[in-house]
Structure formats: C-alpha cells, structure tokens
Amino acid sequence: MRYLLVGLISLFLANVTAHAEIIGKPVEYTAKGVTLKGYLAYDDSIKNVRPGVLVVHEWWGHNEYARTRANMLAKLGYTALAVDMYGDGKTANHPKEAGNFASEVAGHLDVATDRFMAAMTFLKTQTTVEPSKIAAIGYCFGGGVVLEMARAGIDLKGVASFHGSLATKQPAAVGKIKAKVLVLHGEADALIPLEQVAIFKQEMQNAKADLTFVGYPGVKHSFTNPTANEFATKFDLPVAYDEKADKESWHRLQVFLTQIFK
C-alpha cells in the first residue's frame, strides 16, 4: 500500500509539472506591410485571462535576452510578448549596426508607434490576455521606446524603462501621459548624461506624470544584461552587468506590475 501511495503521489506531481509548463513560441504580426517577428510566452496552467506585458528589446534587436525576460514574466503569471521593432527579426552583431537600426526607428516616431501598436494589438487578441490590462517594459533602446509611447498617451497601465534613453524631441504635454511610469537608471551611466536625467524629471513633473525614478549609485549602462561585460570588452563600451541592481530592479518591476494591475 505504501508503494502504491508513493507511486500515485509521484504520478500526480508529474502531471502537475507537465501542466504547469511555460509556453514560449515565435509569432508573426505586421505593421504597414512589414513583417515583425516576436515571441509570446505564458503559463498554460493558468486558465483565466491575465494581464499582458510587452517587452521591447535593446538596440541589438529582438534576441535571446528579450525572450528570456518574456519567459520570466510568464513565470510571474503574465502573458508576455517580446516585440520586434526592427522588422523581420533582424539583430545586430556590432554597435555601429545596432546604432543604425535603432536610429532608423527612434528617428521616425511614426514608424516606432506603428510597430509598437501592432504588437500591442496582437497581444490584446491572445486568448490568455485581459485586453484592458496591458503594460510595457523596455531595455536600453526599448526603454526609450516605452517612454515615448507613454508620452504619446498610448493607453497602457504602466511602462517601465531599464537603463533606457530619457531624451525626446516631443516632450509630454500636461495630462497626456495615461500610464504610470517607472524608470530604473544606473547613476554611473555614461550614455545618459546627468543633464538628460534632470531634463527628463522636469518634463515628467511639468506633464504631471505619475513617475517613480530609481537611481542605482555606481551602476553603469546595461546593468540588467549578464552579457554586458562581454560587450564592454569586445567593443570597448561603457557598460557593465550589476547583479545586485539587476535583482533589485526586477523586484521593483514586480511590485510595480502588481500595483498597476490590481
């Protein structure tokens, strides 16, 4: 009898594990005739609809790092879509190429908005998603993108920027920003001048935005990406991974998402 009981318990646990699987799959959607190749992640053991979170990649493009963050969000109970802002899923292997890709999109806000909205529309149509509860997070280039979407008044519950660009050519108008804003910033980020930080904070204050700004002393750009040190060595970039800031900022995001979706 004891062996039978142990066997039944093992079978039950195996079934639970099998059904609590994170599903991650490549997906495609379009914007103005451009094919965009994203990645959708969710926990199939959750039967009810849940909030959706868009993940906007770094300037390197839609790569494994963006997909990893989508999987992490899925494990927290969200449906996440790692988006493709460059088209055709293209990625860069060199900073010059990455800069060109990023400039092509960031320099044309209408293109960025079209591609972001296409991703948002796609996410809202998923059967696992509550379409009235959508947020967006972004890293580096992606952080700048989600802040621009907030400035444009896109109907998001919240946006979170990790070591993202703070500058803009179109400052937010008073009352325009609907989303709550979380900015997680390395105070030793050589790519984001102190003047830019001050201007951003003043812009958010003038716009009466609901802003939470968290600065990490001594922390450099790309502090959430474990491969940042490799990029720093290979391309002589002023970036560095910081495990403490990475973990703390992820915890901040979890609290933020819980608050905006309650």
C-alpha positions in Angstrom: 0.0 0.0 0.0 2.8 2.4 0.9 4.5 1.9 -2.5 1.2 2.4 -4.3 0.6 5.7 -2.4 4.1 6.9 -3.3 3.5 5.9 -6.9 0.2 7.8 -7.0 1.8 10.9 -5.5 4.7 10.8 -7.9 2.2 10.5 -10.8 0.2 13.4 -9.5 3.3 15.6 -9.2 4.4 14.6 -12.7 1.1 15.6 -14.1 1.2 19.0 -12.2 4.6 19.7 -13.6 3.6 18.7 -17.1 0.6 21.0 -17.0 2.5 24.0 -15.4 4.6 24.5 -18.4 5.8 27.9 -19.7 4.8 28.0 -23.4 7.2 30.1 -25.5 6.7 30.4 -29.2 7.7 32.6 -32.2 4.9 34.6 -33.6 4.5 37.0 -36.5 2.4 40.1 -37.0 2.6 43.1 -39.4 2.8 46.9 -39.4 2.4 48.8 -42.6 3.4 45.8 -44.6 6.4 45.0 -42.6 6.6 41.5 -41.0 7.5 41.6 -37.4 8.8 38.5 -35.6 8.1 38.4 -31.9 8.0 35.8 -29.1 5.0 35.0 -27.0 5.3 33.4 -23.5 2.7 32.3 -21.0 2.0 29.7 -18.3 -0.6 27.3 -19.7 -1.5 26.1 -16.2 -3.3 29.4 -15.7 -6.8 29.0 -17.1 -8.1 32.6 -16.5 -7.2 35.6 -18.6 -4.3 37.7 -17.2 -2.5 41.0 -17.8 -0.2 41.3 -20.8 3.2 42.8 -20.9 5.2 44.0 -24.0 8.9 43.6 -23.8 10.9 46.0 -26.1 14.4 44.9 -26.8 17.8 46.6 -26.5 19.4 48.2 -29.6 20.8 44.8 -30.5 17.4 43.8 -31.7 14.9 41.0 -30.7 17.4 38.4 -29.3 17.6 35.8 -26.7 17.8 38.3 -23.9 14.4 39.8 -24.7 12.9 36.3 -24.9 14.4 35.4 -21.6 12.6 38.4 -20.0 9.4 37.4 -21.6 9.8 33.9 -20.1 10.4 35.4 -16.7 7.2 37.5 -16.9 5.3 34.3 -17.9 6.6 32.6 -14.8 5.1 35.5 -12.8 1.7 34.8 -14.3 1.6 37.3 -17.2 1.4 36.8 -20.9 4.4 38.5 -22.4 5.3 39.4 -25.9 8.9 40.2 -26.8 8.4 42.5 -29.7 10.3 43.2 -32.9 10.9 46.9 -33.5 13.3 46.4 -36.5 11.3 44.1 -38.7 12.0 40.6 -39.9 13.5 39.8 -36.5 16.8 41.3 -37.6 19.6 41.7 -35.0 22.9 43.5 -34.8 26.3 42.0 -34.2 28.2 45.3 -33.9 27.5 48.6 -32.1 27.6 50.5 -35.3 25.0 48.3 -36.9 22.9 48.4 -33.7 23.0 52.2 -33.7 21.9 52.3 -37.3 19.0 50.0 -36.6 17.9 52.0 -33.5 18.2 55.3 -35.3 16.1 54.2 -38.2 13.2 53.5 -35.7 13.8 56.1 -33.0 14.3 58.8 -35.6 10.9 58.1 -37.0 8.4 58.2 -34.2 5.5 57.3 -36.5 7.3 54.1 -37.5 8.0 53.2 -33.9 4.4 53.9 -32.9 3.0 51.8 -35.7 5.2 48.8 -34.8 4.5 49.2 -31.1 0.8 49.4 -31.7 0.8 46.4 -33.9 2.5 44.4 -31.1 0.0 45.7 -28.6 -3.0 44.8 -30.8 -1.6 41.3 -31.3 -1.1 40.8 -27.6 -4.6 42.0 -26.8 -6.1 39.4 -29.2 -4.5 36.5 -27.4 -7.0 34.2 -25.5 -4.8 34.3 -22.4 -4.9 38.1 -22.1 -7.2 40.6 -20.4 -7.1 43.3 -23.1 -7.8 46.2 -20.7 -4.6 45.4 -18.7 -1.5 46.0 -20.8 1.9 47.3 -19.7 5.2 47.7 -21.5 8.8 47.3 -20.3 11.9 48.1 -22.3 15.7 47.9 -22.1 18.2 50.5 -23.4 16.7 51.4 -26.8 13.5 49.7 -25.7 13.3 51.8 -22.5 13.3 54.9 -24.7 10.6 53.4 -26.9 8.2 52.7 -24.0 8.7 56.2 -22.6 7.9 57.6 -26.0 4.7 55.5 -26.1 3.8 56.9 -22.7 4.4 60.5 -23.8 2.2 59.8 -26.8 -0.7 58.9 -24.5 -0.9 55.2 -25.5 -3.5 53.5 -23.3 -1.1 51.4 -21.1 -1.5 50.7 -17.4 2.2 51.4 -17.0 5.6 51.5 -18.6 9.0 50.6 -17.1 12.3 51.6 -18.5 15.6 49.8 -17.6 18.7 51.8 -18.4 16.7 53.4 -21.2 17.2 56.7 -23.1 15.4 59.6 -21.5 15.7 62.2 -24.2 12.9 63.2 -26.5 12.1 65.6 -29.3 8.5 65.7 -28.3 8.1 66.4 -24.5 4.9 65.2 -23.0 2.0 67.6 -22.7 0.2 68.2 -19.4 -2.2 65.4 -18.8 -1.1 63.4 -21.9 0.5 60.5 -20.1 -2.0 57.9 -19.0 0.4 55.2 -17.9 2.2 55.1 -14.6 6.0 55.4 -15.3 8.8 53.5 -13.6 12.4 54.4 -14.6 15.3 52.2 -13.3 18.6 54.0 -14.0 22.3 53.5 -13.3 23.7 56.7 -11.9 27.1 55.9 -13.5 25.5 55.5 -16.9 27.9 57.3 -19.3 25.4 57.1 -22.1 22.8 59.1 -20.3 24.2 62.5 -19.2 23.2 63.9 -15.9 21.6 66.9 -17.8 19.4 64.5 -19.6 18.2 63.0 -16.3 17.4 66.4 -14.9 15.5 67.5 -18.1 13.5 64.2 -18.0 12.5 64.6 -14.4 11.4 68.2 -15.1 9.4 67.1 -18.1 7.6 64.4 -16.1 6.8 67.0 -13.4 5.6 69.5 -15.9 3.4 66.8 -17.5 2.0 65.8 -14.1 3.0 62.2 -14.8 2.9 59.5 -12.1 6.7 58.9 -12.1 8.8 56.6 -9.9 12.5 57.2 -10.7 15.0 54.8 -9.1 18.8 55.5 -9.4 21.4 53.0 -8.6 24.7 54.6 -7.4 27.8 53.5 -9.2 25.9 51.4 -11.7 26.6 51.6 -15.4 24.5 51.2 -18.6 23.0 47.7 -19.4 23.2 46.7 -15.8 20.5 44.1 -16.2 22.1 42.2 -19.0 24.6 39.4 -18.0 26.4 39.7 -21.4 27.1 43.4 -20.9 30.7 42.7 -19.6 31.3 40.7 -22.8 30.2 43.6 -24.9 32.3 46.0 -22.8 35.4 44.0 -23.5 34.7 43.2 -27.1 33.6 46.6 -28.3 35.1 48.9 -25.6 31.7 50.1 -24.5 30.9 51.8 -21.1 28.5 49.1 -20.0 28.6 46.6 -17.1 26.3 44.0 -15.6 25.4 44.6 -11.9 23.8 41.6 -10.3 22.5 43.5 -7.3 20.9 46.2 -9.3 19.6 43.6 -11.8 17.8 41.7 -9.0 16.6 44.8 -7.2 15.2 46.4 -10.3 13.4 43.2 -11.2 11.8 43.2 -7.8 10.8 46.8 -8.3 9.1 45.8 -11.6 7.2 43.0 -9.9 5.8 45.4 -7.3 5.0 48.0 -9.9 3.1 45.5 -12.1 1.2 44.2 -9.1 0.2 47.8 -8.2 -0.9 48.9 -11.7 -2.9 45.7 -12.4 -4.8 45.4 -9.1 
